[in-house]
Amino acid sequence: MAFITINKAHFFHNLDILCAKAGGKAKLMAVLKDNAYGHDLRLMAELASEYGLIRAAVKNIEEAESIADLFEEVLVLVDHPTSRKLSSFISLAAHSLEALQALPTGTSIHLSLDTGMHRNGIKEEQIEEALALIHAKKLQLKGVFTHFRGADELSSEFFWQRANFERGKKRIKALEAHYGLPHVAFHCCNSAGLLRTHSLGDDDYARPGIAMYGYTTLNPFIATYNLKPVLSLWAEKLSTRVLKKGERVGYGSVYEAHEDEIISTYDIGYGDGFFRFDGFKPVKMADGSFTKGRMSMDSFCLGGDAQNVCMFDDANPLAEQFNTISYEIITKLYPALKHVII
């Protein structure tokens, strides 16, 4: 059957780079959302914990509960407020005053600040109102954070947003005593933010995501790093036949053999999260071979008769072929595919 390999050495190599930038293992919160960017949530959480990371961030409560035993804290970034009783190791991101009002008393939270992305978070002028709500509802404020909209781009926006965050931090710290707040952890740097910065300043940690898995969209004029892709996708042969000259293969009959050739069918299709290619523009595999014909829901064809074929071990070339980004290539993969650590 088709399978995914996870290269542990590459993962640890990437974490070494990120820890060196951040200032140590305690300075990273591993972003494992969306099934660890398609790499398998539980598997990658176990590897991150083995490496020595103590914090993680995920998409929803279900993801958090599945790995809460591995970390000192798991931050839920997206899920809506809930009345369910959560583990003391789980915190929720609060992105608005309405979210604060809806949260059950005593919930552990990280407050989101809008520093310019304008997607989520409270505005700077709402900080005091938010802290008053947190105090009144006895919410446990464990952290305050923001998210950058263009940290990977060759522009000054990263520095503008970071300055906005620093101003918000200063305002919150000035009100800590008044509202009896404990130590609050501050964090803002995503992968690109961490890789382009010289120092986290007095931030408590960074939240790298895509860089852990071996990719960065950071403009190379800013900096380059030897990150190594962690995931490879492999397909297994289902059958082999000789395609006679003039015969066509697959839906739409878009590929015609110009001479007798050996062709094999492999067990990956768009139902497994790979892009549906139409057969008019062949897709290049990791070994340099090209697809023949149109992709089906559960299979595709290649020339030759290899038992297994690596569809990709680096998402970047595929992303270029499909006019997208590496994130989409890896996060679309079917979660039930077998994952093997190498």
Secondary structure, DSSP 8 states (H G I E B T S, - for coil): --EEEE-HHHHHHHHHHHHHHHTSGGGB-EE-HHHHHHT-HHHHHHHHHHHT--EEEESSHHHHHHHGGGSSEEEESS-----S---TTEEEEE-SHHHHHHS-TT-EEEEEB-SS--SSSB-GGGHHHHHHHHHHTT-EEEEEE---SSTTSSSSHHHHHHHHHHHHHHHHHHHTTTTT----EEE---HHHHHH-S--TT-S-B---GGGGT-----TTT--------EEEEEEEEEEEEE-TT-EESGGG-EE-SS-EEEEEES--GGGT-----SSS--B-TTS-BB-S---SS-EEEES--SEEEEES-HHHHHHHTTS-HHHHHHTS-TTSEEEE-
